[in-house]
């Protein structure tokens, strides 16, 4: 239930390292791959560990050297 409504969730469990490899192949730059063990305490215990992949893309034309967005015309 979410906000009083029934919801159906679909999970696709993937290895964070494999996702990172695919994103690198797609041309993104890897920043971090983190994996944490599942949370077993509390009202919503997790069934599986969690993974997080942080990537960045190159600055495109019009971007600033610090990664910001150029506001100049």
DSSP file (Angstrom, degrees, kcal/mol; ACC not computed):
  #  RESIDUE AA STRUCTURE BP1 BP2  ACC     N-H-->O    O-->H-N    N-H-->O    O-->H-N    TCO  KAPPA ALPHA  PHI   PSI    X-CA   Y-CA   Z-CA
    1    1 A X              0   0    0      0, 0.0     2,-0.4     0, 0.0     5,-0.2   0.000 360.0 360.0 360.0 138.7    0.0    0.0    0.0
    2    2 A X  B >   -A    5   0A   0      3,-2.7     3,-1.7     1,-0.0     0, 0.0  -0.959 360.0 -13.9-139.5 119.8    1.2    3.5   -0.8
    3    3 A X  T 3  S-     0   0    0     -2,-0.4     3,-0.1     1,-0.3    -1,-0.0   0.858 130.4 -54.0  55.2  36.9   -0.9    6.5    0.2
    4    4 A X  T 3  S+     0   0    0      1,-0.2     2,-0.4     0, 0.0    -1,-0.3   0.492 117.3 109.9  81.2   3.3   -3.8    4.1    0.8
    5    5 A X  B <  S-A    2   0A   0     -3,-1.7    -3,-2.7     0, 0.0    -1,-0.2  -0.877  72.3-113.6-114.3 144.1   -3.6    2.5   -2.7
    6    6 A X        -     0   0    0     -2,-0.4     2,-0.3    -5,-0.2     0, 0.0  -0.548  38.6-172.8 -69.6 136.7   -2.5   -1.0   -3.7
    7    7 A X        -     0   0    0     -2,-0.2     2,-0.5     2,-0.0     0, 0.0  -0.970  18.4-144.8-131.6 149.9    0.6   -0.9   -5.7
    8    8 A X        -     0   0    0     -2,-0.3     2,-0.4     2,-0.0    -2,-0.0  -0.964  16.9-161.6-113.0 128.1    2.5   -3.6   -7.6
    9    9 A X        -     0   0    0     -2,-0.5     2,-0.5     2,-0.0    -2,-0.0  -0.897   5.0-162.1-111.5 139.2    6.3   -3.4   -7.6
   10   10 A X        -     0   0    0     -2,-0.4     2,-0.4     2,-0.0    -2,-0.0  -0.984  10.0-162.2-119.1 126.1    8.6   -5.2  -10.1
   11   11 A X        -     0   0    0     -2,-0.5     2,-0.6     2,-0.0    -2,-0.0  -0.889  10.8-165.0-110.8 138.5   12.2   -5.5   -9.2
   12   12 A X        -     0   0    0     -2,-0.4     2,-0.5     2,-0.0    -2,-0.0  -0.930  17.8-151.3-118.5 102.9   15.1   -6.3  -11.6
   13   13 A X        +     0   0    0     -2,-0.6     2,-0.3     2,-0.0    -2,-0.0  -0.641  24.0 168.6 -82.2 122.6   18.1   -7.3   -9.5
   14   14 A X        -     0   0    0     -2,-0.5     2,-0.4    37,-0.1    37,-0.1  -0.927  40.1-105.8-130.2 153.6   21.3   -6.6  -11.2
   15   15 A X    >>  -     0   0    0     -2,-0.3     4,-2.0     1,-0.1     3,-0.5  -0.690  25.8-137.8 -78.6 127.8   24.9   -6.5  -10.1
   16   16 A X  H 3> S+     0   0    0     -2,-0.4     4,-2.5     1,-0.2     5,-0.2   0.863 102.7  56.1 -54.8 -38.2   26.1   -2.9   -9.6
   17   17 A X  H 3> S+     0   0    0      1,-0.2     4,-2.1     2,-0.2    -1,-0.2   0.891 106.8  49.4 -64.2 -37.9   29.5   -3.8  -11.3
   18   18 A X  H <> S+     0   0    0     -3,-0.5     4,-2.2     2,-0.2    -1,-0.2   0.905 110.5  49.9 -67.5 -40.7   27.7   -5.1  -14.4
   19   19 A X  H  X S+     0   0    0     -4,-2.0     4,-2.3     1,-0.2    -2,-0.2   0.912 109.4  52.3 -62.3 -41.9   25.6   -1.9  -14.6
   20   20 A X  H  X S+     0   0    0     -4,-2.5     4,-2.4     1,-0.2    -2,-0.2   0.913 107.9  51.6 -60.0 -43.3   28.7    0.2  -14.3
   21   21 A X  H  X S+     0   0    0     -4,-2.1     4,-2.3     1,-0.2    -1,-0.2   0.918 110.2  48.5 -59.8 -44.4   30.4   -1.8  -17.1
   22   22 A X  H  X S+     0   0    0     -4,-2.2     4,-1.3     1,-0.2    -1,-0.2   0.894 111.4  49.5 -64.4 -39.9   27.4   -1.1  -19.4
   23   23 A X  H  <>S+     0   0    0     -4,-2.3     5,-2.2     2,-0.2    -1,-0.2   0.877 109.9  51.4 -68.3 -36.6   27.3    2.6  -18.6
   24   24 A X  H ><5S+     0   0    0     -4,-2.4     3,-1.8     1,-0.2    -2,-0.2   0.913 107.9  52.4 -63.5 -42.6   31.1    2.8  -19.3
   25   25 A X  H 3<5S+     0   0    0     -4,-2.3    -1,-0.2     1,-0.3    -2,-0.2   0.801 103.9  58.4 -62.0 -28.4   30.5    1.2  -22.7
   26   26 A X  T 3<5S-     0   0    0     -4,-1.3    -1,-0.3    -5,-0.2    -2,-0.2   0.456 126.8-100.7 -81.9  -0.6   27.8    3.8  -23.3
   27   27 A X  T < 5S+     0   0    0     -3,-1.8    31,-0.3     1,-0.3     2,-0.2   0.543  77.7 133.8  98.0   6.9   30.4    6.5  -22.9
   28   28 A X      < -     0   0    0     -5,-2.2     2,-0.5    29,-0.1    -1,-0.3  -0.590  55.5-118.6 -89.1 155.1   29.7    7.7  -19.4
   29   29 A X  E     -B   56   0B   0     27,-3.7    27,-2.4    -2,-0.2     2,-0.3  -0.815  24.9-125.6 -97.0 127.6   32.4    8.2  -16.8
   30   30 A X  E     +B   55   0B   0     -2,-0.5    25,-0.2    25,-0.2     3,-0.1  -0.527  33.9 166.8 -74.3 131.1   32.3    6.1  -13.7
   31   31 A X  E     -     0   0B   0     23,-2.8     2,-0.3     1,-0.3    24,-0.2   0.754  63.4 -12.8-106.4 -47.0   32.4    8.0  -10.4
   32   32 A X  E     -B   54   0B   0     22,-1.9    22,-2.9     2,-0.0     2,-0.4  -0.987  41.6-160.3-160.5 144.5   31.4    5.4   -7.8
   33   33 A X  E     +B   53   0B   0     -2,-0.3     2,-0.4    20,-0.2    20,-0.2  -0.992  24.8 178.2-125.4 122.1   30.0    1.9   -7.3
   34   34 A X  E     -B   52   0B   0     18,-2.8    18,-3.0    -2,-0.4     2,-0.4  -0.969  11.0-173.8-128.3 139.8   28.7    1.2   -3.9
   35   35 A X  E     -B   51   0B   0     -2,-0.4     2,-0.4    16,-0.2    16,-0.2  -0.997   5.7-174.0-130.6 136.4   27.0   -1.9   -2.5
   36   36 A X  E     -B   50   0B   0     14,-2.8    14,-2.2    -2,-0.4     3,-0.1  -0.959  28.5-106.1-129.8 151.7   25.4   -2.2    1.0
   37   37 A X        -     0   0    0     -2,-0.4    11,-0.1    12,-0.2    13,-0.1  -0.288  49.6 -86.5 -70.0 158.0   24.0   -5.2    2.8
   38   38 A X        -     0   0    0      1,-0.1     2,-0.6     9,-0.1    11,-0.2  -0.284  37.3-117.8 -67.1 150.9   20.3   -5.5    3.2
   39   39 A X        +     0   0    0      9,-0.3     7,-3.3     1,-0.1    -1,-0.1  -0.801  32.5 176.0 -89.3 122.7   18.5   -3.8    6.0
   40   40 A X        +     0   0    0     -2,-0.6     5,-0.2     5,-0.2     2,-0.2   0.569  54.0  75.6-107.2 -11.1   16.8   -6.4    8.2
   41   41 A X  S    S+     0   0    0      3,-0.1     3,-0.3     4,-0.0     5,-0.1  -0.506  73.9  39.8 -95.9 167.1   15.5   -4.2   11.0
   42   42 A X  S    S-     0   0    0      1,-0.2     3,-0.4    -2,-0.2     0, 0.0  -0.215 102.8 -54.5  89.9-178.8   12.5   -1.9   11.0
   43   43 A X  S    S+     0   0    0      1,-0.2     2,-0.3    -2,-0.1    -1,-0.2   0.679 129.1  43.0 -73.9 -17.7    9.0   -2.2    9.5
   44   44 A X  S    S-     0   0    0     -3,-0.3    -1,-0.2     2,-0.0    -5,-0.1  -0.603  75.5-168.9-129.6  72.5   10.2   -2.9    6.0
   45   45 A X        -     0   0    0     -3,-0.4     2,-0.2    -2,-0.3    -5,-0.2  -0.336  22.4-124.4 -63.2 142.5   13.1   -5.4    6.0
   46   46 A X        -     0   0    0     -7,-3.3    -1,-0.1    -5,-0.1     3,-0.1  -0.600   8.7-151.6 -89.4 148.7   14.8   -5.8    2.7
   47   47 A X  S    S+     0   0    0     -2,-0.2     2,-0.3     1,-0.1    -1,-0.1   0.663  77.3  26.3 -90.7 -18.6   15.2   -9.1    0.9
   48   48 A X  S    S-     0   0    0     -9,-0.1    -9,-0.3   -11,-0.1    -1,-0.1  -0.949  87.4 -92.1-143.2 158.4   18.4   -8.3   -1.0
   49   49 A X        -     0   0    0     -2,-0.3     2,-0.3   -11,-0.2   -12,-0.2  -0.230  43.5-123.0 -63.9 163.5   21.5   -6.0   -0.7
   50   50 A X  E     -B   36   0B   0    -14,-2.2   -14,-2.8   -13,-0.1     2,-0.4  -0.853  21.6-162.9-112.5 147.0   21.3   -2.6   -2.4
   51   51 A X  E     -B   35   0B   0     -2,-0.3     2,-0.4   -16,-0.2   -16,-0.2  -0.971   3.1-167.1-130.6 147.4   23.6   -1.3   -5.1
   52   52 A X  E     -B   34   0B   0    -18,-3.0   -18,-2.8    -2,-0.4     2,-0.5  -0.999   1.2-168.0-135.6 132.2   24.3    2.3   -6.3
   53   53 A X  E     -B   33   0B   0     -2,-0.4     2,-0.5   -20,-0.2   -20,-0.2  -0.986   4.6-166.5-122.4 124.9   26.2    3.3   -9.5
   54   54 A X  E     +B   32   0B   0    -22,-2.9   -23,-2.8    -2,-0.5   -22,-1.9  -0.955  17.3 162.9-114.3 122.6   27.1    7.0   -9.9
   55   55 A X  E     -B   30   0B   0     -2,-0.5     2,-0.3   -25,-0.2   -25,-0.2  -0.841  20.0-152.5-129.9 167.3   28.3    8.1  -13.4
   56   56 A X  E     -B   29   0B   0    -27,-2.4   -27,-3.7    -2,-0.3     2,-0.3  -0.983  10.8-134.9-139.2 154.1   28.7   11.4  -15.2
   57   57 A X        -     0   0    0     -2,-0.3   -29,-0.1   -29,-0.2     3,-0.1  -0.720  36.7 -91.6-103.3 159.2   28.6   12.4  -18.8
   58   58 A X        -     0   0    0    -31,-0.3     2,-0.3    -2,-0.3    -1,-0.1  -0.297  48.8 -94.8 -65.7 151.5   31.1   14.7  -20.5
   59   59 A X        -     0   0    0      6,-0.1     2,-0.1     1,-0.1    -1,-0.1  -0.520  45.6-143.2 -66.3 130.6   30.3   18.4  -20.6
   60   60 A X    >   -     0   0    0     -2,-0.3     3,-2.3     1,-0.2    -1,-0.1  -0.465  37.5 -64.2 -91.8 167.2   28.6   19.1  -23.9
   61   61 A X  T 3  S+     0   0    0      1,-0.3    -1,-0.2    -2,-0.1     3,-0.1  -0.226 126.2  32.2 -50.2 131.8   29.0   22.2  -26.0
   62   62 A X  T 3  S+     0   0    0      1,-0.4     8,-1.1    -3,-0.1    -1,-0.3   0.273  93.4 119.4 100.0 -10.4   27.8   25.2  -24.1
   63   63 A X  B <   -C   69   0C   0     -3,-2.3    -1,-0.4     6,-0.2     6,-0.2  -0.439  63.5-115.0 -84.2 163.1   28.7   23.8  -20.7
   64   64 A X    >   -     0   0    0      4,-2.3     3,-2.0    -2,-0.1    -1,-0.1  -0.585  24.3-111.7 -93.9 159.2   31.1   25.5  -18.3
   65   65 A X  T 3  S+     0   0    0      1,-0.3    -1,-0.1    -2,-0.2    -6,-0.1   0.816 118.3  55.9 -60.0 -30.7   34.5   24.0  -17.3
   66   66 A X  T 3  S-     0   0    0      1,-0.1    -1,-0.3     3,-0.0     3,-0.1   0.390 123.6-103.6 -84.5   5.9   33.2   23.5  -13.7
   67   67 A X  S <  S+     0   0    0     -3,-2.0    -2,-0.1     1,-0.3    -1,-0.1   0.391  81.1 128.5  91.0  -3.9   30.3   21.5  -15.0
   68   68 A X        -     0   0    0      1,-0.1    -4,-2.3    -5,-0.1     2,-0.5  -0.154  66.3 -95.5 -75.8 177.0   27.7   24.2  -14.6
   69   69 A X  B     -C   63   0C   0     -6,-0.2     2,-0.2    -3,-0.1    -6,-0.2  -0.829  35.7-122.5 -98.1 130.2   25.3   25.4  -17.3
   70   70 A X        -     0   0    0     -8,-1.1    -7,-0.0    -2,-0.5    -1,-0.0  -0.507  22.0-173.1 -70.9 134.6   26.4   28.4  -19.4
   71   71 A X        +     0   0    0     -2,-0.2     2,-0.2    -8,-0.0    -1,-0.1   0.398  51.4 109.3-106.5  -0.2   23.9   31.2  -19.3
   72   72 A X              0   0    0    -10,-0.1    -2,-0.0     1,-0.1     0, 0.0  -0.488 360.0 360.0 -75.8 146.3   25.7   33.3  -21.9
   73   73 A X              0   0    0     -2,-0.2    -1,-0.1     0, 0.0    -3,-0.0   0.424 360.0 360.0 -92.4 360.0   24.0   33.7  -25.3
